[in-house]
Each structure stands twice: as structure tokens, then as C-alpha cells.
Amino acid sequence: MAIEQILDLEQLEVNIYRGGVYNPESGFLSRTFGGHIAGQALVSAVRTVDPKYQVHSLHGYFLRPGDGTKSAVYLVDRPRDGSSFCTRRVTAVQNGEVIFSMGASFQTAQDGIEHQDQMPAAVSPDDLDDSSSSGSPFGNGGIAQFAEWDIRRVPRELVTALPGKASQQQVWFKHRDPLPDDPLLHICALAYMSDITLLGSAQVTHPEDRPHLAIASLDHAMWFMRPFRADEWLLYDQNSPSAGGGRAFTQGNLFNQRGDMVAAVVQEGLTRYKRGSVPPAR
């Protein structure tokens, strides 16, 4: 399904929107992909905001697994509309239960100090195999839901290891076809894709444990810093500073090929052993 279709919502009433259903045979079976709900939630918030504001951050919690065979309804609250900032709260509901809760903040264009970390060294995406020919980066035979995205994971042995980092991963991705010149579409598309592979950064140093783990996103936060296009290559530089107690903390910075840091993501996810599973002997 095209990203424009995924992010296109039906307005049911003032501050109430309904999203479309994605293909339940996409590889997540009947469970909704977290980025699908987060992306649609952000669209619902954007629909209630004056165009003079641009989204600069979102903070969300995945409260229950979504049903991929049913649409979600998004209820938008408007806590604040100020001269420089405005805030929205979004609640995603299925079957009468809240599955996702999100706050989003918007800001008018303003000037201030500027700096950023240098883009880390990374193998060029042109030197990596196209995901359509090399297979799914998820290692499960492919997920049809992401066929419109070219996702190229940098092999672990080619990622420059930084001293003191517990677990690192790098992924390039872009939308295969050109997207409309709508900055908000590109932002919402990135919110959709930001849930991809991030929890994997906590698992790259535990390959023998992967089959025994129950994996799910618990919360998700994003900051949007500079203009970008989702149909141009973005480097998702990821790491996991800590894992324990059945949860993993992960973070990622996103850069375009010019080296601009365009967004940052932080996520905590479930990484506990499955009930009845016997973890590998140490």
C-alpha cells in the first residue's frame, strides 16, 4: 500500500479521524505495525493545526497490540494554541480500548543558535544490495508492507565500532518512488518508518537469543530538526545503550546524504524471553 494511502485519514467529526486498514498478510500477521499507528496519529494531529506551525516533536506510548484487520479511530485534544507553540494529544482507539497515546508539539518558524554532531562514518547505500534483490532486512523472508521502501542494512562487520558502545547498527532507507512536495507528508512518512529496525539495534549483539525473544515497541519519541525528503536516502544510525529487565533502550539519529542531522528517535521496547522458551546457555 502506498504511503500516501496509509497516511490518508477519514474525518468523522471535529477532532475525530479514522485510518485505513493495512494488509494483515504483510508479515506482522494480525498485529498492527507500530509505525502505522504512530504515523496516522501524527497525521490526525497535523490536520487540526494551522499551517504556520510545523511539528518538532512527538512522544507516544504503545498501550495495547493493535488489530491489523481493523481500522483505528484517532481522537485529538487541543490543549494549547500559542503564538509560538501549539500542542496536541492524540488517543488511538480500537474495539473501545486505547491502543496508543501520543503528544505532539508544533512551533512556528524561528531563528536561534545552530550546531549538530558530525554524521558518523557509514558505507554508502550504493555499495549495499537493493533490499528487493537481497531479501528482507528483517530476516523473515520479506514483509510486503514495506515493498515501496528500499531498506539497506549495513552489515555488522562494516559498521565502525565506537569505543564504549554496547550495541550499534546502521540502516539506510528511502521511499522508492518520488513523493509529493509536501513537507508534512515526508515528516509523517518518517514517523511511520522510524519504528523500523530500531529495536533490532538491541539484538545485534545477541543473535543466539533472537528466536527466544518476545519483541514489541513500548514507547516512542521523535524530534524533527531540519527539512528532509523521505524519498531521498536517510542514514538511520542506531545504538542500544542498555538492555535489562526484559526491556531494551534504543536511540537513533537520522542524517541525509549531505550530512544534515534531520531527526532523532528514542524508543524503549520489550525484549523479554518468551514464556516457556529456554534461552541459550552462557
PyMOL commands that set and color helices and strands:
alter all, ss='L'
color gray80, all
select helices_A, chain A and resi 3-6+34-46+125-127+131-134+144-146+156-158+183-193+199-202+210-212
alter helices_A, ss='H'
color red, helices_A
select strands_A, chain A and resi 10-13+16-18+53-62+73-81+85-94+97-108+149-153+168-175+213-224+234-244+247-256+261-273
alter strands_A, ss='S'
color yellow, strands_A
deselect
rebuild
show_as cartoon
